[in-house]
Amino acid sequence: MKSPLVSIIISNLNGHRLNLLEDCLNSLTKPNYSNWELLVIDNNSDDDSVSYLTTRFNKLPNCRVVRNKINMYSQGLNLGANNARGKYLCYFNNDVAIHKDYFENIIKRLKYDKNIAILQGKLLNYYKRNIIDTAGETMDIYGNPVTIGAGEKDRGQFDKEEEILSASGSACVIKKDVFVKIGGYDPEYGIGYEDMDLALRARSMGYKVIRYPNAIVYHKRASTDLAPFVRLKVKQHFNKNRIATMIKNYPLTLLLRSLPVTILLYKFIGTWEWIVNRNWNIGLTRFTSIGWVIINLGQITSKRKRVKNITKKNFQFPINLFSQKSLNSIFKDFIDFNKRG
């Protein structure tokens, strides 16, 4: 029986300038799997990424470039899904490589479990392959993101399949039929929390999100996100999307308990950036994010109602998969981080 078609979808922004595309494509165009297509979604690069890709794909009929006219990451992800023909959407950033058996392993796991919507493998540091990059994503109730296992030595501690709150957007797999039911990525997000928002909506419909350690990926973390030409824009999106994700997906009691604290944290950290770090632009993103949420509150609450409408009866919000960090720990980590800086 023929293996199901997988759609490899790579997000790209100036990947040729950043010397990322060649390593990524050398890996992803040579999988130990026969039935695949590859789409590179170019998010309005201003380097020569498109011409490089067009030339490279001349002799690869199952590879193509899809151009996103605006630099909006989440919209590019949806554009990839809209152009994909496969049963499985295999998303990657442009700074990854895979183990040759990646697709074979994920298909073996996914095709026999209809309850799994989203899967991520075990991501290792590209340069130090005994170091964990991410074993899954979570956050505390105030929306502070936590990358599971980041920086830890790989001692097999994440070699057990487990449910996780969210999969890493750097490399994850989503069943296309479920992706359509969920409604895809929120196009207003740009970048940041789009994967968390999608996972929470999938869970509300009764689906599972898992880490499957037999699927190995190697990741050059933050190669694009921290590039000078996008860093400030990324900060802005992350800050507004964090609050939007909470409003859209949290139960009301949890939202009323956590959102005021998150707003206070934003004000404190923004002021700290101004007074202590003297970083006016980064600090300002905290306050402009609050303003963006206020201006768009009607739209966000409408999306909250849509989430409620698709939520499965007797759904239990997955608070057990959240990080249990206390506020004291959050402040201590912030102060320690700034002292090191």
C-alpha positions as CSV (number, residue, x, y, z in Angstrom):
1,M,0.0,0.0,0.0
2,K,1.3,3.5,-0.9
3,S,2.5,5.6,1.9
4,P,0.4,8.7,2.6
5,L,1.5,12.0,1.1
6,V,3.3,14.3,3.5
7,S,3.6,18.0,2.8
8,I,6.8,19.5,4.0
9,I,6.2,23.2,4.7
10,I,9.3,25.5,5.4
11,S,8.8,29.1,6.5
12,N,11.5,31.4,5.2
13,L,12.5,35.0,5.7
14,N,15.9,36.0,4.2
15,G,17.2,32.5,4.7
16,H,19.7,32.8,1.9
17,R,21.3,35.9,3.5
18,L,21.4,34.1,6.8
19,N,23.0,31.0,5.3
20,L,20.3,28.7,6.5
21,L,18.5,27.4,3.4
22,E,21.2,25.1,2.0
23,D,21.7,23.0,5.1
24,C,17.9,22.8,5.6
25,L,17.1,21.7,2.1
26,N,20.0,19.3,1.9
27,S,18.3,17.5,4.8
28,L,14.6,17.9,4.0
29,T,14.9,17.0,0.3
30,K,16.6,13.6,1.1
31,P,14.3,11.9,3.5
32,N,14.0,8.1,3.9
33,Y,10.4,8.4,2.7
34,S,9.0,8.1,-0.8
35,N,5.8,10.1,-0.9
36,W,6.4,13.8,-0.2
37,E,6.1,17.3,-1.5
38,L,8.0,20.3,-0.3
39,L,6.8,23.9,-0.2
40,V,8.9,26.9,0.9
41,I,6.7,29.7,2.0
42,D,8.7,32.9,1.5
43,N,7.5,35.7,3.8
44,N,8.4,38.6,1.6
45,S,12.2,38.2,1.9
46,D,14.3,41.1,0.7
47,D,17.3,39.0,-0.1
48,D,17.7,36.6,-3.1
49,S,16.0,33.7,-1.4
50,V,13.3,33.3,-4.0
51,S,15.7,33.3,-7.0
52,Y,18.0,30.8,-5.1
53,L,15.0,28.5,-4.4
54,T,13.6,28.8,-7.9
55,T,16.9,27.8,-9.4
56,R,17.4,24.9,-7.0
57,F,13.9,23.6,-7.5
58,N,14.2,23.5,-11.4
59,K,15.1,19.8,-11.2
60,L,12.9,18.9,-8.3
61,P,9.3,18.6,-9.6
62,N,7.9,18.0,-6.1
63,C,9.4,21.2,-4.6
64,R,8.0,24.7,-5.1
65,V,8.1,28.2,-3.7
66,V,5.0,29.9,-2.5
67,R,5.3,33.7,-2.1
68,N,3.6,35.4,0.8
69,K,3.2,39.1,-0.2
70,I,3.5,40.3,3.4
71,N,6.0,39.3,6.2
72,M,3.4,37.7,8.5
73,Y,4.6,34.3,9.7
74,S,1.2,32.9,10.8
75,Q,-0.4,33.9,7.5
76,G,2.5,32.2,5.7
77,L,1.8,29.0,7.7
78,N,-1.9,29.1,6.6
79,L,-0.8,29.8,3.0
80,G,1.3,26.6,3.2
81,A,-1.6,24.6,4.4
82,N,-3.9,26.0,1.7
83,N,-1.4,25.0,-1.0
84,A,-0.5,21.6,0.5
85,R,-1.9,18.4,-1.0
86,G,-0.8,16.0,1.8
87,K,-2.6,14.3,4.5
88,Y,0.0,15.5,7.0
89,L,1.3,19.1,7.3
90,C,5.0,18.9,8.4
91,Y,6.0,22.4,9.4
92,F,9.6,23.4,9.8
93,N,11.6,26.6,10.3
94,N,14.4,27.2,7.8
95,D,17.1,26.4,10.4
96,V,16.5,22.7,11.0
97,A,17.7,19.3,9.7
98,I,16.1,16.0,10.3
99,H,17.1,12.4,11.0
100,K,16.6,10.5,7.8
101,D,13.8,8.3,9.3
102,Y,11.8,11.3,10.7
103,F,8.8,11.0,8.3
104,E,8.7,7.2,8.4
105,N,8.5,7.3,12.2
106,I,5.8,10.0,12.5
107,I,3.5,8.3,10.0
108,K,3.8,5.0,11.9
109,R,2.6,6.8,15.0
110,L,-0.1,9.1,13.6
111,K,-2.0,6.8,11.2
112,Y,-3.2,4.5,14.0
113,D,-4.4,7.1,16.5
114,K,-7.2,9.4,15.4
115,N,-7.1,11.3,18.6
116,I,-3.7,12.9,18.0
117,A,-3.9,16.2,16.2
118,I,-0.4,17.6,16.6
119,L,3.0,15.9,17.2
120,Q,6.5,17.1,17.7
121,G,9.6,15.0,18.0
122,K,12.7,15.4,20.1
123,L,14.5,18.5,19.0
124,L,18.3,18.6,19.6
125,N,20.8,21.4,19.3
126,Y,22.1,21.5,15.7
127,Y,25.7,22.1,16.7
128,K,25.8,20.1,20.0
129,R,23.6,17.1,19.3
130,N,23.7,15.8,22.9
131,I,21.9,18.9,24.1
132,I,18.1,19.3,24.1
133,D,16.7,22.2,22.1
134,T,13.0,21.5,23.0
135,A,11.0,18.5,24.2
136,G,7.8,20.5,24.0
137,E,6.3,23.8,24.8
138,T,4.3,25.0,27.8
139,M,3.7,28.2,29.8
140,D,2.6,29.2,33.3
141,I,-0.8,30.6,33.9
142,Y,0.5,34.2,33.4
143,G,1.5,33.3,29.8
144,N,5.3,33.1,30.4
145,P,6.6,30.6,27.9
146,V,8.6,27.6,29.0
147,T,10.6,25.4,26.6
148,I,10.7,21.9,28.1
149,G,14.2,20.6,28.5
150,A,16.0,23.5,26.8
151,G,19.7,23.3,27.3
152,E,19.7,20.1,29.2
153,K,22.1,17.2,28.3
154,D,20.2,14.5,26.5
155,R,20.3,11.6,29.0
156,G,17.2,9.9,27.7
157,Q,14.9,11.8,30.1
158,F,12.6,12.7,27.2
159,D,12.6,9.4,25.4
160,K,9.1,8.5,26.6
161,E,6.1,9.6,24.6
162,E,4.1,12.1,26.6
163,E,1.3,14.6,26.1
164,I,2.5,18.2,26.0
165,L,0.7,21.5,26.2
166,S,2.0,22.6,22.8
167,A,4.3,21.5,20.1
168,S,7.3,23.6,18.9
169,G,6.6,25.6,15.8
170,S,10.2,24.9,14.7
171,A,9.3,21.4,13.7
172,C,5.8,19.8,14.2
173,V,3.3,17.7,12.3
174,I,-0.5,18.4,12.1
175,K,-3.1,16.3,10.5
176,K,-4.6,18.4,7.7
177,D,-8.2,17.5,8.3
178,V,-7.9,18.5,12.0
179,F,-6.1,21.7,11.0
180,V,-9.1,22.7,8.8
181,K,-11.5,21.8,11.6
182,I,-9.6,24.0,14.1
183,G,-9.5,26.9,11.7
184,G,-5.8,27.1,11.1
185,Y,-3.4,29.6,12.7
186,D,-4.7,32.9,13.8
187,P,-3.6,35.2,10.9
188,E,-3.5,38.3,13.2
189,Y,-0.7,36.7,15.3
190,G,2.2,37.3,13.0
191,I,4.7,35.3,15.1
192,G,4.7,34.1,18.7
193,Y,2.1,32.0,20.5
194,E,0.5,30.9,17.2
195,D,1.5,27.3,18.0
196,M,0.2,27.5,21.6
197,D,-3.1,29.0,20.5
198,L,-3.6,26.3,17.8
199,A,-2.7,23.6,20.3
200,L,-5.2,24.9,22.9
201,R,-7.9,25.0,20.3
202,A,-7.2,21.5,19.2
203,R,-7.3,20.3,22.8
204,S,-10.7,22.1,23.4
205,M,-12.0,19.9,20.6
206,G,-10.8,16.7,22.4
207,Y,-7.6,16.1,20.4
208,K,-4.2,15.3,21.9
209,V,-0.8,17.0,21.4
210,I,2.2,14.7,22.0
211,R,6.0,14.5,22.0
212,Y,7.1,11.5,20.0
213,P,10.8,11.0,20.7
214,N,11.5,8.7,17.8
215,A,11.2,11.7,15.5
216,I,14.5,13.5,15.7
217,V,15.2,17.1,14.5
218,Y,18.3,19.3,14.8
219,H,17.6,23.0,15.3
220,K,19.7,26.2,15.0
221,R,17.6,28.0,17.6
222,A,16.5,31.7,16.9
223,S,18.5,32.0,13.7
224,T,15.8,34.3,12.2
225,D,13.9,35.5,15.3
226,L,16.9,37.3,16.8
227,A,18.2,38.7,13.6
228,P,18.5,42.5,13.9
229,F,16.1,43.2,11.1
230,V,13.1,41.5,12.8
231,R,13.9,41.4,16.5
232,L,11.8,44.4,17.6
233,K,8.8,43.2,15.4
234,V,9.0,39.7,16.9
235,K,9.0,41.2,20.5
236,Q,5.8,43.2,19.6
237,H,4.0,40.2,18.2
238,F,5.0,37.9,21.1
239,N,3.8,40.4,23.7
240,K,0.4,41.1,22.2
241,N,-0.2,37.4,21.3
242,R,0.5,36.2,24.8
243,I,-2.4,38.2,26.1
244,A,-4.7,37.4,23.2
245,T,-4.0,33.7,23.7
246,M,-5.0,33.9,27.3
247,I,-8.2,35.8,26.5
248,K,-9.2,33.4,23.7
249,N,-8.6,30.1,25.4
250,Y,-8.6,30.4,29.2
251,P,-11.6,29.4,31.3
252,L,-13.2,32.6,32.8
253,T,-12.1,31.9,36.4
254,L,-8.5,31.3,35.3
255,L,-8.5,34.4,33.1
256,L,-9.8,36.7,35.9
257,R,-7.1,35.3,38.2
258,S,-4.1,35.5,35.8
259,L,-4.7,38.4,33.3
260,P,-4.4,41.2,35.9
261,V,-1.1,39.8,37.1
262,T,0.2,39.5,33.5
263,I,-0.7,43.2,32.8
264,L,1.2,44.2,36.0
265,L,4.2,42.1,34.9
266,Y,4.1,43.9,31.5
267,K,4.1,47.3,33.2
268,F,6.9,46.3,35.6
269,I,9.2,44.7,32.9
270,G,8.5,47.6,30.4
271,T,9.5,50.2,33.0
272,W,12.6,48.1,34.0
273,E,13.7,48.1,30.4
274,W,13.4,51.9,30.3
275,I,15.0,52.8,33.6
276,V,17.5,50.0,34.2
277,N,18.4,48.6,30.8
278,R,17.8,51.9,29.0
279,N,16.2,50.0,26.1
280,W,13.4,52.3,25.2
281,N,12.1,50.4,22.1
282,I,12.0,47.0,23.7
283,G,10.3,48.4,26.9
284,L,7.8,50.2,24.7
285,T,6.6,46.9,23.1
286,R,5.0,45.9,26.5
287,F,2.8,49.0,26.6
288,T,2.0,49.1,22.9
289,S,0.9,45.4,23.2
290,I,-1.5,46.3,25.9
291,G,-2.9,49.1,23.7
292,W,-3.2,46.7,20.7
293,V,-5.2,44.2,22.8
294,I,-7.5,47.0,24.1
295,I,-8.1,48.3,20.5
296,N,-8.8,44.8,19.2
297,L,-10.6,43.4,22.3
298,G,-13.9,43.1,20.4
299,Q,-12.3,40.9,17.7
300,I,-10.5,38.8,20.4
301,T,-13.6,38.2,22.4
302,S,-15.4,37.1,19.2
303,K,-12.7,34.6,18.7
304,R,-13.1,33.5,22.3
305,K,-16.8,32.8,21.6
306,R,-15.9,30.7,18.5
307,V,-13.5,28.6,20.7
308,K,-16.3,28.1,23.2
309,N,-18.6,27.0,20.4
310,I,-16.2,24.3,19.2
311,T,-15.2,23.1,22.7
312,K,-16.2,19.5,23.4
313,K,-18.7,18.8,26.1
314,N,-17.1,17.9,29.4
315,F,-13.7,19.3,28.2
316,Q,-11.2,19.6,31.1
317,F,-8.8,22.5,30.6
318,P,-5.3,21.0,30.7
319,I,-4.0,23.0,33.7
320,N,-1.9,19.9,34.6
321,L,0.3,20.5,31.6
322,F,1.1,24.1,32.5
323,S,4.3,25.1,34.2
324,Q,3.8,25.4,38.0
325,K,6.3,28.3,38.4
326,S,5.4,30.7,41.2
327,L,5.4,34.5,40.9
328,N,8.4,34.7,43.1
329,S,10.3,32.3,40.7
330,I,9.3,34.4,37.8
331,F,10.6,37.6,39.3
332,K,13.8,35.9,40.5
333,D,14.5,34.5,37.0
334,F,13.9,37.9,35.5
335,I,16.3,39.6,37.9
336,D,19.0,36.9,37.4
337,F,18.7,37.1,33.7
338,N,19.2,40.9,33.7
339,K,22.2,40.6,36.1
340,R,23.8,38.2,33.6
341,G,23.0,40.6,30.8
